C-alpha cells in the first residue's frame, strides 16, 4: 500500500507540474481562450440576456421540451449559419478561489494516479515497459473521453494540444511509475 501511495503522490505531482507548465509558462492552450473583439459590448449584451450561470448552445431547439420535428427544423435551419457555445457566469470570483482550485487540481491528479497505480499493481508481472505503455494508454483514454469528444461535437479548439498534454503528462508519469512500481 505504501508503494501505491508514494507512486500516486509523486505521479500526481508530475502530472500536475506538466499541466501547470502547459497552461502557464508554455501557454500551449492560448488558442482555446482567445480575446474577443468588442468583448465589453458582448459581455454587456449577454448579461442582459442570461439570468443565471450556465452553458448555452445557440441556436437551440429547447432539448427535452422540443418535439423531434422541432429539433430537426432547428438543426436544418442551422446549416451554414453561425452558432456558439457560451459558458456564462454572472460574477467573476475565481481570483478569490485560485489557491483552492490549485490545491483541488493537485489532489485530483494524485487520486487519478492512485487509481492508475491500483490498476497497474494488479498485474503480478509488472515490468517497466508494460507499466509505461499502460499509463500512456490510460491517459489517452481520458483524452478521448472528454477533450476529444467535446472537440468532435462542439468543434472546441485545442484537440491536438490536449492530446499532447495527455501523452506528455501521462508519459512522464509512466516513466516514474514504470521505475517505481517495477522495483522489487
C-alpha positions in Angstrom: 0.0 0.0 0.0 2.9 2.3 0.8 4.3 1.8 -2.7 1.0 2.8 -4.3 0.6 5.9 -2.1 4.1 7.1 -2.8 3.7 6.3 -6.5 0.4 8.3 -6.6 1.8 11.3 -4.8 4.9 11.6 -6.9 3.0 10.7 -10.1 0.2 13.2 -9.3 2.8 15.9 -8.8 4.4 15.1 -12.1 1.0 15.3 -13.9 0.2 18.5 -12.1 3.5 20.1 -12.9 3.1 19.3 -16.6 -0.4 20.8 -16.6 0.9 23.9 -14.8 3.7 24.3 -17.4 1.4 23.6 -20.3 -1.2 26.2 -19.2 1.1 28.9 -17.9 4.8 29.1 -18.8 4.4 27.3 -22.2 1.0 28.8 -22.9 0.1 25.9 -25.1 -3.7 26.4 -24.7 -3.8 30.0 -25.9 -6.0 29.1 -28.9 -8.6 27.7 -26.5 -9.3 31.0 -24.8 -8.9 34.0 -27.2 -9.8 37.6 -26.7 -13.0 38.5 -28.5 -13.1 41.9 -30.3 -15.8 44.0 -28.7 -15.7 41.9 -25.5 -17.2 44.6 -23.3 -20.2 45.0 -25.6 -20.6 41.3 -25.9 -20.5 40.7 -22.1 -22.9 43.5 -21.5 -25.3 42.1 -24.0 -25.0 38.5 -22.6 -25.6 39.9 -19.1 -28.9 41.4 -20.3 -30.0 38.1 -21.8 -28.9 35.5 -19.2 -30.4 35.4 -15.7 -28.3 32.6 -14.3 -25.0 30.8 -14.7 -24.9 28.1 -17.3 -23.7 26.7 -20.5 -25.7 27.6 -23.6 -25.7 26.5 -27.2 -27.1 28.9 -29.7 -29.4 28.3 -31.5 -31.1 25.6 -29.6 -34.4 23.8 -30.0 -35.2 23.5 -26.3 -33.9 20.0 -25.9 -36.2 17.7 -23.9 -39.1 20.1 -24.2 -39.0 20.1 -28.1 -40.5 17.5 -30.4 -38.4 15.6 -32.8 -39.8 17.7 -35.6 -38.8 21.0 -33.8 -35.3 19.6 -33.2 -35.0 18.6 -36.9 -36.2 22.0 -38.0 -33.7 23.8 -35.7 -30.9 21.6 -37.0 -31.9 22.1 -40.6 -32.1 25.9 -40.0 -28.6 26.0 -38.5 -26.8 24.6 -41.6 -24.2 27.0 -42.9 -25.0 29.6 -40.2 -23.1 30.8 -37.1 -23.5 29.1 -33.8 -22.0 29.3 -30.4 -21.4 27.5 -27.1 -21.3 30.0 -24.3 -20.3 29.4 -20.7 -21.9 32.3 -18.8 -21.2 33.3 -15.2 -22.9 36.3 -13.5 -19.9 37.1 -11.3 -16.1 36.5 -11.6 -14.7 35.3 -8.3 -12.0 32.9 -9.4 -9.3 35.1 -8.0 -10.5 34.6 -4.5 -10.6 30.8 -5.0 -7.3 30.4 -7.0 -5.4 28.6 -4.3 -8.4 26.3 -3.6 -8.6 25.4 -7.3 -4.8 24.7 -7.5 -5.0 22.5 -4.4 -8.1 20.7 -5.7 -6.3 20.1 -9.1 -3.3 18.6 -7.4 -5.5 16.3 -5.2 -7.4 15.3 -8.3 -4.2 14.4 -10.1 -2.9 12.4 -7.1 -6.2 10.5 -6.9 -6.2 9.8 -10.7 -2.6 8.4 -10.4 -3.6 6.4 -7.4 -6.3 4.7 -9.5 -3.8 4.0 -12.2 -1.4 2.6 -9.6 -4.1 0.4 -8.2 -4.9 -1.0 -11.7 -1.2 -1.5 -12.5 -0.5 -3.2 -9.2 -3.0 -5.9 -10.1 -0.5 -7.2 -12.7 1.9 -9.6 -11.0 4.4 -9.4 -13.9 5.0 -5.7 -13.7 7.8 -4.5 -15.9 8.9 -1.0 -16.8 7.7 -1.1 -20.4 4.3 -2.5 -19.7 3.7 0.0 -16.9 4.9 2.9 -19.1 2.7 1.9 -22.1 -0.3 1.2 -19.8 0.0 4.6 -18.2 0.1 6.4 -21.5 -2.9 4.4 -22.8 -4.9 5.3 -19.7 -4.0 9.0 -20.3 -5.2 8.6 -23.9 -8.5 7.1 -22.7 -9.0 10.2 -20.6 -8.3 12.4 -23.6 -10.6 10.5 -25.9 -13.5 10.6 -23.3 -13.6 14.3 -22.6 -11.4 16.7 -24.7 -11.7 14.7 -28.0 -15.5 14.1 -27.6 -16.1 17.8 -26.9 -13.9 18.6 -29.9 -15.9 16.3 -32.2 -19.3 17.6 -31.1 -18.7 21.2 -30.4 -15.6 21.9 -32.5 -13.6 23.1 -29.5 -10.1 24.3 -30.2 -7.1 22.6 -28.7 -7.7 19.0 -29.6 -4.1 18.5 -30.6 -2.8 20.4 -27.6 -4.9 18.3 -25.2 -3.6 15.2 -27.0 0.0 16.3 -26.5 -0.8 17.1 -22.8 -2.2 13.6 -22.4 0.9 12.0 -24.0 3.4 14.1 -22.1 1.9 14.2 -18.7 1.0 10.5 -18.6 4.2 9.6 -20.4 6.3 11.3 -17.7 4.1 9.8 -15.1 4.6 6.4 -16.8 8.4 6.7 -16.7 8.1 7.4 -12.9 5.6 4.6 -12.3 7.5 2.2 -14.6 10.6 2.6 -12.5 8.8 2.8 -9.1 6.3 0.0 -9.5 8.6 -2.4 -11.1 11.2 -2.2 -8.3 11.3 -5.2 -6.1 
